[in-house]
């Protein structure tokens, strides 16, 4: 039994250990609970905070002790009755009010003029961009010195939806199937503007075969082509705000913008140093105040913070025409 590998259930540890090696100080863990508040992730036992979930998971424990082999019991699920209209609940230390069945306020037109949201460039992005651009500068210098405009082995095809790589001259004889349009994410669906085969599953969207056939166009050694790309995104909300996280690394602040009116949002994200572009168009479930909303560009993602016009909970991020309330 002493040689059996066990799993430590202390928060922040999760390592495998043998009972014979379980001595005082061998486990580094968090004795507190995780906190998710206004886009930040932290532990209530220490003061380290991060907006990036991976960084949060990598926070080293602030306490040491023995490994714990006892799996904690799952808390009993509470079955709660629906809230009466107007009653409030607490969520992530913010107040979210259940929306009344109908709101008399008319939903503004989605075609009204949009304004660009205030954008903040984080220190983590500046560092990541400097590192990325220096890497690209050295790579391009090397490519020009030794390869010029040659096509390097392993170079990708520039066409959207084509994942082919250049191996040798025989690669030019292969048929290229690609998308001539750009990716659109709207009302929970993902599709290309050229063929409009809609799906709600991100993996299935990436697998969609191109609707156009032709020859490959390989990326040359000295090129930095800008192309339309797909990014994963998700959202959450507190009482006064809705947060949208777009997972795009090293976005270019000069080429990236988010604009919105009260009901519609358009995000143009130039990432990977500006060489790739992701477009997101949303018809928002509720109304927002653009002047009190903002965008933060981080090293690994773009976070959009939207100020709700009314502090009601949104049942979804996007608006459906049969919704009874905004």
C-alpha positions in Angstrom: 0.0 0.0 0.0 2.9 2.3 0.7 3.9 2.1 -3.0 0.4 2.9 -4.3 0.2 6.3 -6.0 -2.4 8.6 -4.5 -3.8 11.9 -5.7 -3.6 15.0 -3.4 -6.9 16.8 -3.1 -5.5 20.0 -1.5 -6.5 23.0 -3.6 -3.7 24.1 -5.9 -1.8 20.9 -5.6 -3.3 17.8 -7.3 0.0 16.0 -7.5 0.4 12.2 -7.2 2.3 10.9 -4.2 3.1 7.7 -2.3 2.2 7.4 1.4 5.8 6.7 2.3 6.8 10.1 0.9 4.0 12.1 2.5 6.0 14.2 5.0 5.4 17.7 6.5 6.0 20.4 3.9 5.9 18.2 0.8 2.6 19.8 -0.3 2.2 23.4 -1.4 -1.5 24.4 -1.6 -4.1 27.1 -1.1 -6.1 26.7 2.2 -8.7 29.2 0.9 -11.3 29.3 -1.8 -11.1 30.6 -5.4 -12.7 33.9 -6.1 -14.0 35.1 -9.5 -14.9 38.8 -9.5 -15.1 41.5 -12.2 -13.0 39.4 -14.6 -10.3 38.7 -12.0 -9.3 35.3 -10.6 -7.8 35.0 -7.1 -7.6 33.0 -3.9 -9.1 34.4 -0.7 -6.0 33.1 1.2 -3.5 35.2 -0.8 -3.6 38.5 -2.7 -2.3 37.3 -6.1 -4.9 38.3 -8.9 -5.0 37.7 -12.6 -7.4 38.1 -15.5 -5.9 35.1 -17.2 -7.3 31.7 -16.1 -4.1 29.8 -16.9 -2.0 32.2 -14.8 -4.5 31.8 -12.0 -4.2 28.0 -12.1 -0.4 28.3 -12.0 -0.4 30.4 -8.8 1.9 28.5 -6.3 0.2 27.6 -3.0 0.7 30.0 -0.1 0.7 27.2 2.5 2.6 23.9 3.0 1.8 20.7 4.8 0.9 17.1 4.2 -0.7 15.8 1.0 -4.4 15.0 1.4 -5.7 11.7 0.0 -9.3 12.2 1.1 -11.6 13.4 -1.8 -13.9 16.2 -0.6 -17.6 15.5 -0.7 -19.7 17.3 -3.2 -21.9 20.0 -1.7 -25.6 19.1 -1.8 -27.4 20.8 -4.6 -30.1 23.2 -3.6 -33.4 23.3 -5.5 -34.6 26.9 -5.5 -38.1 28.1 -6.4 -38.2 30.7 -9.2 -37.8 34.3 -8.0 -40.8 36.6 -8.0 -40.5 39.5 -10.5 -38.3 42.2 -9.0 -36.7 40.1 -6.3 -32.9 40.4 -6.3 -30.2 37.7 -6.0 -26.4 38.0 -5.4 -24.0 36.8 -8.0 -20.2 37.2 -7.8 -20.6 39.9 -5.1 -22.8 42.0 -7.4 -26.5 42.4 -7.4 -28.4 41.0 -10.4 -32.1 41.7 -10.6 -34.5 39.3 -12.4 -35.9 41.1 -15.4 -39.6 41.7 -15.5 -41.5 39.8 -18.1 -41.9 42.9 -20.3 -40.1 46.2 -20.6 -42.0 49.0 -22.2 -38.8 50.7 -23.4 -38.5 50.3 -27.2 -35.4 48.6 -28.4 -33.3 51.0 -30.5 -32.3 50.3 -34.0 -29.2 48.2 -34.5 -28.3 50.4 -37.5 -27.8 53.5 -35.3 -24.3 55.0 -35.4 -21.6 53.1 -33.4 -18.9 54.6 -31.3 -15.5 53.1 -30.6 -15.1 51.9 -27.0 -12.3 53.2 -24.8 -9.3 50.8 -25.2 -6.7 50.1 -22.6 -3.4 48.4 -23.5 -2.1 46.3 -20.7 1.6 46.0 -19.7 1.4 42.2 -20.4 0.4 42.9 -24.1 3.2 45.5 -24.5 5.8 42.9 -23.3 4.3 40.2 -25.5 4.3 42.4 -28.6 7.9 43.5 -28.1 8.9 39.9 -27.8 6.8 38.8 -30.8 8.0 41.7 -33.1 11.7 41.1 -32.2 11.2 37.4 -33.0 9.6 38.3 -36.4 12.3 40.9 -37.2 15.0 38.3 -36.7 13.1 35.7 -38.6 12.4 38.0 -41.6 16.1 39.1 -41.6 17.2 35.5 -41.7 14.6 34.6 -44.4 15.7 37.5 -46.6 19.4 36.7 -46.2 19.1 33.0 -46.9 15.8 32.5 -48.7 14.6 35.7 -50.3 11.1 35.1 -51.6 11.6 31.3 -51.6 8.8 29.1 -50.3 10.1 27.3 -47.2 9.3 23.7 -46.4 6.3 23.7 -44.0 4.9 27.0 -45.2 1.1 27.3 -44.9 -1.4 28.0 -47.6 -2.7 31.6 -47.3 -6.3 30.6 -48.2 -8.9 30.5 -45.4 -10.0 27.0 -44.4 -7.0 25.3 -46.1 -4.6 23.6 -43.7 -2.1 22.3 -46.3 1.6 22.8 -45.9 4.3 23.1 -48.6 6.5 20.0 -48.7 8.1 20.2 -52.2 7.1 21.1 -55.8 4.6 18.2 -55.8 2.5 20.3 -53.3 1.6 22.7 -56.2 -0.2 19.9 -57.9 -2.6 19.3 -55.0 -6.1 20.8 -55.2 -6.8 23.6 -52.7 -10.3 23.8 -51.2 -10.8 27.1 -49.4 -13.2 29.8 -48.3 -13.2 33.1 -50.2 -15.2 34.9 -47.4 -14.5 35.7 -43.8 -15.7 33.9 -40.6 -18.8 35.3 -38.9 -20.0 34.5 -35.3 -23.6 35.7 -34.9 -26.5 34.6 -32.6 -24.6 31.5 -31.4 -23.9 30.3 -35.0 -20.5 30.1 -36.8 -20.3 30.4 -40.6 -18.3 31.7 -43.6 -19.8 34.5 -45.6 -19.1 32.7 -48.8 -21.1 29.5 -48.2 -23.1 30.2 -45.1 -23.2 26.6 -43.8 -24.1 27.4 -40.2 -23.2 25.5 -37.1 -23.3 26.2 -33.4 -20.3 23.9 -32.7 -16.8 25.5 -33.0 -15.0 22.3 -33.8 -17.5 21.5 -36.6 -17.0 25.0 -38.0 -13.3 24.6 -38.2 -13.8 21.3 -40.1 -16.0 22.8 -42.8 -14.5 22.1 -46.2 -13.9 25.1 -48.4 -16.5 26.0 -51.1 -14.0 27.2 -53.7 -11.4 25.1 -55.5 -8.1 26.2 -57.0 -4.4 26.3 -56.5 -2.6 26.8 -53.3 -1.0 30.2 -52.5 1.9 29.6 -50.3 3.2 32.1 -47.7 6.7 33.1 -48.7 9.6 33.5 -46.3 9.6 37.3 -46.3 5.8 37.7 -46.1 3.6 38.6 -43.2 0.1 38.2 -44.7 -3.0 39.3 -42.9 -5.8 36.8 -43.1 -9.2 36.2 -41.6 -9.1 33.7 -38.7 -11.4 32.1 -36.1 -11.0 32.7 -32.4 -12.8 31.1 -29.4 -14.7 33.5 -27.1 -17.0 33.2 -24.1 -18.9 35.6 -21.7 -20.1 36.1 -18.2 -22.0 38.8 -16.3 -22.3 40.6 -13.0 -25.0 43.0 -11.8 -24.0 46.1 -13.8 -21.6 44.5 -16.5 -21.3 41.9 -19.2 -17.8 40.6 -20.0 -16.8 39.1 -23.3 -13.4 37.4 -23.5 -11.9 36.8 -27.0 -8.9 34.5 -26.9 -6.6 36.1 -29.3 -2.9 36.4 -28.5 -0.7 39.5 -29.1 -3.4 41.8 -30.6 -2.2 44.9 -32.4 -3.5 48.0 -30.6 -3.2 50.1 -33.8 -5.3 47.7 -35.9 -7.7 46.4 -33.2 -11.0 48.2 -32.4 -14.4 47.5 -30.8 -17.4 49.7 -31.7 -20.9 49.6 -30.4 -24.3 51.3 -30.1 -26.9 50.4 -27.5 -27.8 47.1 -29.0 -25.1 46.0 -31.5 -21.4 45.3 -31.2 -18.7 44.9 -33.8 -15.2 43.7 -32.7 -12.3 43.8 -35.2 -9.4 42.0 -33.6 -6.0 42.0 -35.3 -3.9 39.4 -33.4 -0.7 37.4 -33.8 1.1 40.8 -34.0 -1.6 42.0 -36.5 -1.1 39.2 -39.1 -4.4 37.6 -38.4 -7.9 39.1 -38.1 -11.0 38.0 -36.3 -14.4 39.7 -36.7 -17.2 39.3 -34.2 -20.7 40.9 -34.8 -23.3 40.6 -32.0 -26.9 41.7 -31.6 -26.9 42.1 -27.8 -29.6 40.6 -25.7 -29.9 43.7 -23.5 -29.0 47.4 -24.0 -25.7 48.8 -23.0 -24.1 52.3 -22.4 -21.2 52.5 -24.9 -19.6 55.6 -23.2 -19.3 53.6 -20.0 -18.0 50.4 -21.6 -14.3 49.6 -22.3 -11.9 47.2 -23.9 -8.7 45.8 -22.3 -6.1 44.3 -24.6 -4.1 41.6 -22.7 -1.2 39.4 -23.8 -3.4 36.3 -24.4 -6.9 37.7 -25.0 -9.1 40.8 -25.5 -11.6 41.5 -22.8 -14.7 43.6 -23.5 -16.5 45.1 -20.5 -20.0 46.3 -21.4 -22.0 48.5 -19.0 -25.6 47.4 -18.9 -28.2 50.1 -19.3 -30.4 48.3 -16.7 -29.1 46.0 -14.0 -31.1 43.0 -15.1 -29.6 39.5 -15.7 -29.3 38.6 -19.3 -30.5 35.1 -20.1 -28.2 35.0 -23.2 -25.5 37.1 -24.8 -27.4 37.6 -28.1 -30.8 38.9 -28.9 -33.5 36.7 -30.4 -36.4 38.3 -32.1 -38.9 36.4 -29.9 -37.3 37.7 -26.7 -40.0 39.3 -24.5 -37.6 41.6 -22.8 -34.3 43.3 -23.4 
